[in-house]
Amino acid sequence: MLSLIKNYQKISFLVILCFFAVSFSQPKDAGWNGKINGVKSWRLPNAPSGTRPDQCWHAVGSAPNGDIYISGHDHATNSMLYRLYQKDDTLRYVGDARAASQAANNWLNGETCQKFHTRPIYFNGRVYVATLDRSTIDDAWQSTRGFHWYCYDVAQNTFIDLSASEPNGVGAPKLQIITIQPDPKLNVMYGATIPECKIVSYDIAKKQTTVLGRPSQWTQYIYSNRFMWVDSRSRLYISAGNERSQWYQGENKSVFDNLFYYDPKNGFGVLEQFALQGANAIECGQWNREHTKCYVSDDQGHIYCFDDNGPTWTYLGRPDFSATYKVWVIHVSPDGEKIYIGRCDNNNAIYEFDIASKTSRLLCTISECDDQAGSKAFITGYDAWDRNGNFYISAFSMNDGQNVILTRINPVKIKVAKNMLPALVEVTAEAGAGGSVIVKRTGATTSSLNVIYEVTAYNTNNEEVKKVYGRTTIPAGSSSIELNIDKSQFSNVTGASNIIFSVECDGNNYLAGSQRTVPLGSVLALNDLKKQSDFSSVSLKTLKNINGEIVVRIEGINNSQFDISLFDINGKLIKKNYNVTSNNRRYDFVLTKEKISSSGIYILKIKSGNETYQHKVKYY
C-alpha cells in the first residue's frame, strides 16, 4: 500500500510538472521597450498550427489581477487568444478556435473562424470570446455553420469550445457574433450579430443560447454596434447604423439616431431621449471603476456619458481632431477624470480628453512611442488597464504579412517624459497606529493630490467577496495623510475574512509605489448582529462628557442586564464587561484611556438575552 501511495504521488507530481511545462512551452513573446519611457510592445506569435495573427479588431481586454488578453486572427481561417502575464511580462498563446473545437470533436471539414471580433471578457474566472466568420453586410453569413462560444478557464489554463454541447455544435445556426457583454446578475452573456444585429443570450449555468431577436424598427441588414453595455437593472443598451459610405446601407437614418435597449422582462424598446450624433453605432466604451458611469464613443469620436443613476444620457463632445479620422480606442482613467481616445489615420495617435472641461490635447503619436507599432495602419482596444496604470492597444495593418503588435502605454510616464507633468510622483501606503493607514507621496507638496484606493475583503480561499472604492486628498503642504478604514462595512458580508487596503494608480497624475498595500487584519466576527433598522427602539449614541471622555449611551434595551464587549477595528478584543445593570433602561459606557491606548475606530458589541447589537465609535 505504501508503494502504491508513493507511486501515486510521483504520478501526480509528474502531471503537475507536465501541466506547467505545457503552459509555458506554448508560443510566446518577451516584448521590447519603446522609444519613450512608459511604452512596451509585444508581437503576437503564430499559433502552434502556424496560423498568423495579422489583425485584431476591438479584441483587447483585461482581468481583475491586471493580466491582459488579446485575440488575433488571419481573417480567413482561424483565430487565437493570448494572455500577457503580469508576473513575468510575457505574452503567451493560450488557445485557438480550430484546436479547441477539434479537441471537442466539433470542427467540420472546411469550417473556418475568420476572427474573434469580440473584446475578451473576463467573467467569474473565465475569459469569453465568440466567433465571427463573415462580417460583411450582405448574405455571406448564410453560408456559415453558425457561431461558437469559447472560453479560457484561467485556473485550468485551458481553452474550451462551449458550443460543443449545444444543438448542432453552434450557438445558433448561421448567426455570427461581433460583440459580447455579460450580465452578472442574471449570469448570462449577451451577443450581437452582424448583419442582422440580432441579440442572443448564453445562459452560462445551463450552457444554452437563446436568440432574442432585435427591435422592430430594424428591418434590414445594418451596421451592428461594436460595444453594448448592461446597467444595474439588467437592461442591455444597443445601437446600430453608420453614416460612413462603406457601411451605409440606405436605411432611414432617423431610425438609428438614438439608443435602443433589451429588457429581460419587457423585451426591446427605443430611447428617443438618448440621442446619438447622426446614425452612428457605439464602437467602444468603459465603465468607471465604481460602475456608476459608462463612457462610450462612436467611430468619429463623439463621446457620451451614461449615468446609471436615473439613468441619464449626456453628450460630452469630441476631441480636437477631424471627424474623418476613425476612433476605435477609448480608455477611461481609473480616477474617472480623463479619457484616452485613439485617432486612427496615417499618423495614429492618442489624445487626452478631460471629462470636466470637455477639452482635449494630444498625448502622443504611436510613431513617437514605438517604430514598429507606429508603422501600422490601425489601432484598436478599449477598457484594457493593468494594475500599474497602463492601458493597452493593438496595432496592425491588413494583409501585410506581419503579426499584430500589442502596445502598453503609461500615460503618467509619458506626460512626465513630455513635460506635461513636472515630475513623476509615486504614492505608497503603510500601517499606522491603531489600525490606521498612512498614505504618502513623493515629490513637491505645493499643491494637493487626489488619491484613489481600494479596500477589498477576501474569504478564507483568498477569493474576493467585496470591494469598496475610496478617495482621499493629500493636502497642500503635506506629504502624507492618515486614514481610518471602517472595517465594519464588511462585517455582514458572507464569507468575508481578510481585508487588504491598496493604493491604486490613477492613470492621470501619479503611480503607485512598490509599497502599495496594507493588511488590515480579519473582519470582526459580527455576522450574527442585527442591522440598526431591526432594533430601532434601542438607541446607541456617542457623546462626550464634561471630562472630555467619549461615552456610548445605551438606551431602550428591555432587559436591564446585558454584556458589553469592546473590539478594535481589527477585531481584537479590548475589554469585556459582564452582567452590566442599567438604571431606567439607560447605561453609559465610558471609553477611558485605561481601556483604549490610542485614537481610532472601535466597535462596541452588546448582548442582551438572545439579541445582539453593535455600535461604531471613534475615540479621539
Steps between C-alpha positions, in 0.01 A plus 500: 500500500783740587664441163169567324465829685855599409442409135177702500685799646768470233239484223313799643824698519583412140153605384545837672844541343360413157218750548739785571742383231223511240374835633835669464623322185222649288589772245599818681664839464707691759442838338721807459515848650368797305670823404357693793478412869171330579465300175557131429382278214457131423441317171230232501668168414359258245276223625663154535324408174674791327200734469620860484311762706525804276183682615329588830167684499384636837648191663707618798372450857616463858445293814469622862856389581637717219571228243419612145323286240515561127374300205649493154382344175591456137153618388472184291525169688577521871509722813724486808494627859808626688571594860754756623611378842578785739722275712768470233387754235479228234231459234390137450266320263223325698284347227330530163157425359594212273714315757237536775216383275701211364575393858124502564429321169305806386690623192363412158710451189541833328371698799668832575512763773598826336528693826424551865369853451383514860692660785617208721265526800621382842205366698512278811840346434454453126577712194228485234512559124271409210560445131432721201548310175348757264486873578377656178151651490359263240388138472846348560402396856243262353782276376635439852424226749440745786703654779684330788533620860850443642652563842843488656488346848767693688551253786521199266691687227275343236319644199156342453237484225185561706268449205610140458220405742235710324267375224688461171819607678438874457341779702246556222486391134655745252520794744833679556603696814675836487490607868410350840418628848409320826223559752641392840157502666340260253821307429458534125725613217337712232615511141412720200503359148587650165346584253157452660601650837303241690561456871574156644553391860708213633387358834833409658356258756276322250758524217223605266464777238171678429439728201309799641445691176536873435299825522204506261633824346801315359366340186805445280871424509679764705832592656499343848638671808850394607430583865189452714456509876279373784381728781413420862141419393617224263406712199722454192568817296554461126539716188537457125570685176800680354513802272832402346463418132647151521252396771189703415226276364249766404292462815294785637757672721237627742445141612854492632522845655466371856564207731287188523486243777410145591328442833476136619147565632358733236695426185636756252438873509624834374643792701420806292638729771839326478605665174806420290700739282379368166429137421822368651506188713710493818848356434673482838453588864588447864332530841671704770644291782195554726280374215272804520586667167572347162692711247455400136599621155402443138763463228514877444593577860163625625522433875197436721448432870239250616423559869350196668331722757180582318614397248605810304682556173733794428693595188846622604647603164792392280879518524674771305560307179327451165175304477650309209731314739385163632474434875533148635692571823356628828641459852353677804758587764440322833438833674218570253642835391651426157415299189788384284359476151674375186517681167546260208642652180835508324662609829314316776489681832355504852320808631414589857138618542423680827150400610430804719608769253418301183834605352772286344871499426739268319665252736725326247518361150558128473805556281674699775427211740615206288624475141343163427159579652514847345535356150163320520180624338258429786483525877215349705420409859285622788466442874834321532691621809743310720557572872800726433330786319562371146245458221544282190424524129548281196684625191482327162457538125276280291667233287855630541637161599599621847358406836292725727686711757370548855620833642496614863470871571551666838344846472662633820853406392439643155374828648814524711725417204328769289495760783123487524553419870783662699629177658415135560304467825466165677245428772553231764316367804617372837338391825439772758417491869169354618423329171525814287667529158758765409486604132820673385617671184839589355596830345385856559216579740407842364158377384255240624485152345186291457565131563277201425508174694318171548411300809437137414366216712604143420367170628713222646573374145645842413207571268366854479157537661463879516685807380449857621638793300638802680653841435707728717700819457851564624476872582732765368806538720485139616664186368256259668156445646374256763186296426282302740336221301158389617517121496149461636368555147615143431360345818179376340659383174469123468840333505697820560822431688824676410500870403761676286544874441659591165608829343400498132663676204275780381613489135528875504737664752694237697609137522476261791836424658640160592333510844135545408307251716433477874339194664221615731449168676189285518139612499341530842281194547167682519298302245241428771435870560175661395483808282422828672155508336413172671533649849397861454364508855856469628703821497881500494645849501857623513541792740779689670478563876621797700836331555557471125446124505315318222173343614267254327152545645285186474124548535188297431619144570217304659725285716666700777801267499724448198860433397730751331817423300732752338705417189752699302449544124708188431267283707726469803316483832591800716267476798215284633238623746270222617164527677462873450188637670324803355287744694182627337601303184805724456871422529802719423807311383807721539807457281785600728870507428532192719281310254632651177865587445468694174253686281311312230179317413361245749203264502270454800316165509199476731322173579163503674327164527479361146554842342837638390573859398805690379611861501798664330676772698796726424736574788703819463 
